[in-house]
Amino acid sequence: MSETQGEVRVRSVRTQRSGNLVESVVGFGSGIVRMGISVATLPFALLPGVSRQHLENATKEVLYAFAGLPGDLAKAASTVIEEWAAKADGDGAAKTAPKDELAVK
């Protein structure tokens, strides 16, 4: 046994680099956010395993839907813009401004 008598191993703890106010505020804010998330997810941790798994899967599906929404909107907009551009190219009148009926002659 190579350990000496009375020696205690400790885990390394991150020390604060400086007394910067911004770092202190960020550290405090992140601690508050972590505590809030822990309190908010506590009821989910108390659920049975199967129900918790169903809830996690449903949450993932909702997040995937929100993540895919901008791409789907971009595809729809691209289709509409291409149709509009094709109609404008085929119709000569679409390139000119409409007649202004309120203009003074």
N, C-alpha and C positions, 0 to 999 in steps of 0.2 A: 504494500500500500504506500503510494508515494505522497499522499496528502499529509500535510503537517497538522499537528494537533492545534485546535483553536482557530484554524483558518476557515473563513466562511466565503462561499462563492456568492457573488451578487450579479444580477443581470445588468447590462449596460442601460443606462437611462440617458435619454437625450437631454442635454442641458441647454439652457437658453443662451443664444450666441451673444446677445447684447441686450441692453436695457431699452431697445427701440420700442416706442409706444405703438407703432403700427404692428410690429410682430406680436406684441402683447395682446392687442385688440383682435388680431386674426386668430391667435391661439385661443383666446376666450370665446370668440364667436364660433370657432369650429367645435369647441367643447360643448357649447350650448346646442349646436345643430345635432351633434352626435347624441346628446342626451334626449333631445326632442324626438329623433328618429327611434331611439330605443323605447321611449315611452309610447310612441305611436304604434310601434310594431309588437308591443307586449301582448295585446289580445290575440294576435296571430300566432304567437309562440305558444299560447295556451291551448290552441286548437288541437284536435287529434291529427295524427300524421297524414292520413289520407285527405282530410279536409284542407289541411295546410298546403299539401301538394297541389290540390285543385285550385286553390286561391293563387298560388305562385304561378301556375300555368296560365290562369286567366289574366293575371297582371302582365305576364310576358306578352301574351297575345295583344292586349290593349296597347302596350308600349310599342310593339312591332307595327301595329296599325298606325299609331301616331308617327312613327319614324318613316313609314312608307307613304304617308299622306302627301308630303311635298313632291315626291317623285311622280305619284299618280296625277296630281294637279298639273305638274309640268307636262306630262304626256298628253293630258286632255287639252291643255292650252296650246301645245304644239300642233295637235290635229286641227283645232279650230283656226289657228293662224295660217296653217298651210292651205286649208280650204278657202279662207278669205283671200289669201294671196293668189290662189289659182283663179278665183272668180274675178279678181281685179285685173289679172293678166289677160283673161279671155274677153273682158268687157271694156271697150274703149271709153265708154262714158264714165266708167268708174274712176278713171284717172283725172278727169276734169272736175272742177268744183261745181256744185249745183248752182243753178241760176238764183241770184239774190233778188227776190221779189220786192223787198223793201228798199232797194237802192233807189236814190233820187236820179231821175233821168234828165 
